[in-house]
Amino acid sequence: MPAVHGPPKVRQRLKLDGAVYASPIVVGGLTVVATENDTVYAFDPEYRQVWKRHLGSPSPAGERECGNIDPLGITGTPVYDATTGLVYVATEYGGPPRHELVALDLAHGSERWRRGIDLPGTETKAMQERGALAVSGGRVWVPFGGLTGDCGGYKGRVVGVPLDDTGATIAYTVPTTREAGTWAPPGPSVDADGNLYVSVGNGESGVGDPYDYSDSILKISPKTAKLTDSFSPTTWATDNASDLDLGSQGPTLVGPWVFIAGKSGTAYVLRRGHLGAIGGQVSQAEVCKSFGGTAVGGDIVYMPCTDGVRAVRIDSAGTMHVLWHAADAIQGSPVVGGGRVWALAQDAGVLHALDPTTGKTREQVGVGATSRFATPALYRNEVLVPTLAGLTIVTTS
């Protein structure tokens, strides 16, 4: 993204057929956007519609015991794979609630295939696909958690489907009796070797119960979907009891480190090569309660906090240093580009361009009402903001 010149301005507002919770993706000049009405759109560089594909009927709130999205359709950010030329989206349909992975041709939007991704061992209507999809090891990975309110028999799970729809679906399910969702909006982080890192929410196990890999960071093999490493705080049992787990923020890869924070306000730095099991962190610090996805620039992590975005530098010893703290209202998942850190003040529907050295707002622009975890995307000299009405395109020069 080129450097910002002048105040950002709204170039266009695209009204779509449903709310947009997923981030838009841009591939080969096409902007792909998915809605909660189970519809996927593609727009050319001038934001003229190239294709539109409606995949089914979303699940209305009345079919579920809890949750805060109505209707519930496509929530997780889609992913594109260059080897197949396909865009993959995870859908939820109603009558009764169920989930599919659908592969669409990028150029024309034609449907290539679809596969059910509801596996045994959980209550389907209690499972929610919220995190972004990822590609690794020849598979699309789809993370599952639960609905707001934690109703029903859900479990954290990551499902892997072959990119070409040939072969078996594999999955890792957190070995808990219930809960322990992998729901963080950024979805899995993938390292250079293809390993998947996911954050896991609170499980039902508490003080005196066996450890169940809840309130954790898990490293999962992209070939077998088996667990290869893990980390949990020594406080995992009391965290579970108080809903103070790590599952609200996606794990961040920063050089040799993994950075994670969650609902308790405590942030941790882990060794990527050995996460440390229970209590094996390299360092920890009280930073903030964090919900959403981070951005990284060099050794600096920009993290979404419930009282304003923060910039945290991780030094060569794995020690954290808080560099700045943005205004309290700016709580959205940040992205970095054009000499700015971009983050939303969601309650006000305002996009802020922050100075990366101070965290002060340099520019701002109203974009409309957004979801709590709305994350902008950057393309050329534009910021693409998902909203409850569609997509707002902000130009920066």
C-alpha positions in Angstrom: 0.0 0.0 0.0 1.5 3.4 -0.9 2.0 6.1 1.7 -1.1 8.0 2.8 -1.4 11.4 1.2 -4.2 13.6 2.5 -7.3 12.6 4.5 -9.0 9.3 3.7 -12.3 9.6 2.0 -15.2 7.2 1.3 -15.0 6.3 -2.4 -18.0 3.9 -2.5 -20.4 2.0 -0.3 -21.5 -1.3 -1.7 -24.9 -2.4 -0.4 -25.0 -6.2 -0.4 -27.7 -8.8 0.5 -26.5 -9.3 4.1 -24.1 -8.3 6.8 -20.4 -8.8 6.2 -18.6 -10.3 9.1 -15.8 -11.9 7.1 -12.9 -9.8 5.8 -12.8 -9.2 2.0 -10.0 -10.9 0.1 -8.4 -9.5 -3.1 -7.0 -11.9 -5.6 -5.9 -11.0 -9.2 -7.7 -7.7 -9.0 -10.9 -9.2 -7.9 -12.4 -8.3 -4.5 -14.3 -11.3 -3.0 -16.8 -10.6 -0.3 -19.1 -13.0 1.5 -22.3 -12.2 3.4 -24.3 -13.7 6.2 -27.0 -14.4 3.6 -24.7 -17.2 2.2 -23.9 -15.1 -0.9 -20.4 -14.5 -2.3 -19.6 -11.6 -4.6 -16.7 -10.6 -6.8 -15.9 -7.0 -7.9 -13.5 -5.7 -10.4 -10.9 -2.9 -9.6 -13.6 -0.3 -10.2 -16.0 -2.2 -7.9 -18.3 -3.3 -10.6 -19.9 -6.6 -9.9 -18.2 -9.5 -11.9 -20.2 -12.3 -10.4 -22.5 -13.2 -7.5 -23.2 -16.7 -6.2 -26.0 -17.5 -3.6 -25.1 -20.8 -2.0 -28.2 -21.6 0.1 -30.5 -20.3 2.9 -28.8 -19.2 6.1 -29.8 -20.3 9.6 -32.3 -18.0 11.4 -31.8 -17.3 15.1 -34.9 -19.2 16.0 -33.1 -22.5 15.1 -30.5 -22.0 17.8 -30.6 -21.7 21.6 -28.1 -18.8 21.7 -25.9 -16.7 19.5 -25.8 -13.0 18.3 -25.7 -13.3 14.5 -29.1 -13.4 12.6 -29.2 -15.0 10.1 -26.0 -17.1 10.4 -24.5 -17.7 7.0 -20.8 -17.1 6.0 -18.9 -15.7 9.0 -15.3 -16.8 8.6 -13.0 -15.1 6.1 -12.7 -17.1 2.8 -9.4 -18.3 1.5 -7.9 -18.6 -2.0 -5.5 -21.3 -3.3 -3.4 -20.5 -6.4 -2.8 -24.1 -7.3 -6.5 -24.8 -7.8 -7.7 -21.3 -8.7 -10.5 -21.7 -6.2 -12.0 -19.6 -3.4 -13.2 -21.7 -0.4 -16.0 -20.5 1.9 -17.5 -22.2 4.9 -21.3 -21.8 5.0 -24.0 -22.4 7.5 -27.5 -23.3 6.3 -30.8 -23.6 8.1 -33.5 -26.2 8.3 -31.8 -27.6 10.4 -28.4 -25.9 11.0 -25.6 -27.5 9.1 -22.2 -26.5 7.6 -20.5 -27.0 4.3 -17.2 -26.1 2.6 -17.9 -24.8 -0.9 -15.3 -24.3 -3.6 -15.9 -21.5 -6.2 -14.0 -20.7 -9.4 -12.3 -17.3 -8.8 -12.8 -16.1 -12.4 -16.5 -16.8 -12.9 -17.9 -17.8 -9.5 -19.0 -21.2 -10.7 -19.4 -23.8 -8.0 -16.8 -26.6 -8.4 -17.8 -28.7 -5.4 -19.2 -28.7 -1.9 -18.7 -31.0 1.1 -20.4 -31.3 4.5 -18.0 -30.5 7.4 -20.2 -31.6 10.3 -18.4 -34.5 12.0 -19.6 -36.9 14.7 -19.1 -36.1 18.4 -20.7 -32.6 18.7 -24.1 -31.0 18.5 -24.2 -29.5 15.0 -26.5 -26.6 15.8 -24.2 -25.5 18.6 -21.2 -25.4 16.4 -20.2 -22.0 14.8 -17.6 -21.4 12.1 -16.3 -17.9 12.9 -12.5 -18.0 12.3 -10.8 -17.4 9.0 -10.1 -20.4 6.8 -6.5 -21.4 6.0 -4.7 -23.5 3.4 -1.8 -25.9 4.4 -0.6 -29.4 3.6 -2.9 -29.7 0.5 -6.0 -29.0 2.6 -8.4 -26.2 3.5 -8.6 -25.8 7.3 -11.9 -24.7 8.9 -12.0 -23.8 12.6 -15.1 -24.3 14.8 -16.2 -22.9 18.2 -19.5 -22.2 19.8 -22.2 -19.5 19.7 -22.2 -16.5 21.9 -23.8 -17.7 25.2 -21.9 -21.1 25.1 -25.1 -23.1 24.6 -25.3 -26.8 23.6 -22.8 -29.5 23.0 -20.1 -27.9 21.0 -16.3 -28.6 21.1 -13.3 -26.8 19.6 -12.4 -28.4 16.3 -10.3 -27.8 13.2 -11.4 -29.6 10.1 -9.1 -30.3 7.1 -10.6 -30.9 3.6 -8.5 -31.8 0.5 -8.2 -28.9 -1.9 -9.4 -31.0 -4.8 -12.2 -32.7 -2.9 -10.4 -36.0 -3.3 -9.7 -38.0 -0.2 -10.9 -38.1 3.4 -11.8 -35.2 5.7 -9.5 -35.1 8.8 -9.9 -33.1 12.0 -8.5 -32.3 15.4 -11.1 -32.0 18.2 -10.0 -30.6 21.6 -10.3 -33.6 24.0 -12.7 -31.9 26.4 -16.3 -32.8 27.5 -17.7 -29.5 26.1 -16.7 -26.0 24.9 -13.0 -25.2 24.3 -13.8 -23.5 21.0 -11.3 -22.4 18.4 -13.4 -19.4 17.5 -10.9 -16.5 17.2 -11.7 -14.5 14.0 -8.2 -14.7 12.5 -8.4 -18.5 12.4 -5.3 -20.7 12.4 -1.8 -19.1 11.9 0.4 -21.1 9.6 4.2 -21.2 9.8 6.8 -21.8 7.0 6.6 -25.6 7.5 2.8 -25.5 7.3 2.1 -26.1 11.0 -1.2 -24.8 12.3 -1.4 -22.7 15.5 -4.8 -22.1 17.1 -6.0 -20.6 20.3 -8.6 -22.4 22.4 -11.2 -21.0 24.7 -12.4 -22.2 28.1 -13.5 -25.7 28.6 -15.7 -27.2 31.3 -12.8 -28.6 33.2 -11.9 -26.6 36.3 -9.9 -26.9 39.6 -9.4 -30.5 40.5 -10.4 -31.8 37.0 -8.0 -33.4 34.5 -6.3 -31.1 32.0 -8.3 -31.1 28.7 -6.1 -28.8 26.5 -8.6 -25.9 26.9 -7.4 -22.3 27.5 -4.4 -23.1 25.3 -2.4 -22.6 22.2 -2.2 -25.8 20.1 0.2 -26.7 17.3 -1.4 -29.1 14.8 0.1 -31.1 12.0 -1.2 -30.2 8.5 -0.7 -33.8 7.3 -2.4 -35.7 10.1 -4.4 -33.2 12.1 -2.7 -34.5 15.2 -1.6 -32.4 18.1 2.2 -31.8 18.1 2.7 -29.2 20.8 0.8 -27.1 23.3 0.8 -24.3 25.8 -1.5 -23.4 28.7 -1.0 -21.0 31.6 -0.7 -22.5 35.0 -3.9 -20.7 35.8 -5.9 -22.7 33.1 -8.3 -24.2 35.6 -9.3 -20.9 37.3 -9.3 -19.2 33.9 -11.9 -21.7 32.7 -14.0 -21.1 35.7 -14.0 -17.4 35.2 -14.1 -17.2 31.4 -10.6 -15.7 31.2 -9.1 -17.9 28.5 -6.8 -17.3 25.6 -9.4 -18.1 22.9 -10.4 -14.6 22.1 -7.3 -13.6 20.2 -5.5 -15.5 17.4 -1.9 -16.6 18.0 0.6 -14.4 16.4 3.9 -15.6 14.8 6.7 -13.1 15.4 10.1 -14.4 14.3 11.0 -17.3 16.6 8.1 -16.4 18.9 4.4 -17.0 19.3 2.6 -14.1 21.0 -0.8 -14.6 22.6 -3.2 -12.7 24.9 -6.8 -13.2 25.7 -9.5 -12.3 28.2 -7.5 -12.2 31.4 -5.3 -9.2 30.4 -2.1 -11.3 30.5 0.0 -11.7 27.4 2.5 -14.5 26.8 5.5 -15.0 24.6 6.2 -18.7 23.7 9.0 -20.4 21.7 7.7 -21.5 18.4 9.8 -24.6 18.4 8.6 -25.6 21.9 5.4 -24.0 23.2 6.1 -25.0 26.7 3.1 -27.2 27.8 1.6 -25.9 31.0 3.4 -22.8 32.3 6.4 -22.9 29.9 6.2 -19.4 28.5 9.3 -17.4 27.8 7.8 -14.2 29.3 4.4 -12.8 30.4 3.1 -9.4 31.2 -0.1 -7.6 32.1 -1.0 -5.8 28.8 -4.7 -5.8 28.1 -7.8 -7.9 27.4 -7.6 -8.7 23.7 -10.4 -9.8 21.3 -9.7 -10.3 17.6 -6.7 -10.5 15.4 -3.3 -8.8 15.6 -1.0 -7.2 12.9 2.8 -7.5 12.8 5.4 -5.2 11.6 8.9 -6.5 12.2 9.2 -7.3 15.9 6.1 -5.2 16.8 2.7 -6.6 17.4 -0.3 -4.4 17.1 -3.1 -5.9 19.2 -6.8 -5.2 19.6 -7.6 -4.4 23.2 -10.9 -3.7 24.9 -9.6 -0.3 26.0 -7.7 0.7 22.8 -5.2 -0.8 20.4 -1.6 -1.3 21.7 1.8 -1.7 20.1 4.0 -4.3 21.8 7.7 -4.9 20.8 9.1 -8.3 21.4 12.9 -8.2 21.9 15.5 -10.8 21.0 15.1 -12.4 24.5 11.3 -12.7 24.1 10.5 -9.9 26.5 7.5 -7.6 25.8 7.7 -3.8 25.7 4.5 -1.8 25.4 5.3 1.2 23.0 2.0 3.0 23.0 -1.8 2.8 23.7 -4.4 4.2 21.3 -7.6 5.9 22.4 -10.0 3.7 24.4 -12.7 3.6 21.7 -10.4 2.2 19.0 -10.7 -1.5 19.7 -10.8 -3.1 16.3 -8.5 -5.7 14.8 -5.7 -3.6 13.2 -4.0 -3.8 9.9 -0.8 -2.1 8.8 0.1 -0.3 5.6 0.7 3.1 3.9 2.6 4.3 7.0 -0.4 3.9 9.2 -2.0 1.4 11.6 -5.7 1.1 10.6 -8.3 0.1 13.2 -12.0 0.6 13.8 -13.8 2.3 16.6 -16.7 -0.1 16.0 -19.3 1.6 18.2 -18.9 4.8 16.3 -18.5 3.2 12.9 -15.2 5.2 12.4 -12.0 4.0 10.8 -8.9 5.5 12.4 -5.5 5.9 10.8 -3.0 5.7 13.6 0.6 6.9 13.7 2.7 3.7 14.0 5.2 5.5 16.3 2.8 7.1 18.7 -0.6 5.5 18.3 -2.2 8.9 17.9 -5.0 9.3 15.3 -3.7 11.0 12.2 -6.8 10.7 10.1 -10.3 9.3 10.5 -13.4 8.6 8.4 -16.9 7.3 9.1 -17.6 4.0 7.4 -20.9 2.9 8.8 -22.0 0.3 11.4 -19.7 -2.8 11.6 -19.6 -6.0 13.6 -17.4 -6.2 16.7 -14.6 -8.2 15.0 -14.7 -6.4 11.6 -11.2 -6.4 10.1 -10.3 -4.1 7.1 -8.3 -5.3 4.1 -5.8 -3.2 2.2 -5.6 -3.0 -1.6 -3.7 -0.4 -3.7 -4.4 2.9 -2.0 -7.7 1.7 -0.5 -9.0 0.3 2.8 -11.9 -2.2 2.4 -14.1 -2.2 5.4 -16.8 -4.9 6.0 -20.0 -3.4 7.4 -23.4 -4.6 8.5 -24.7 -3.3 5.1 -22.0 -4.5 2.8 -18.6 -3.1 2.0 -17.2 0.5 2.4 -14.2 1.4 0.2 -12.0 4.2 1.6 -9.4 5.8 -0.6 -6.2 7.2 1.0 -4.9 9.5 -1.7 
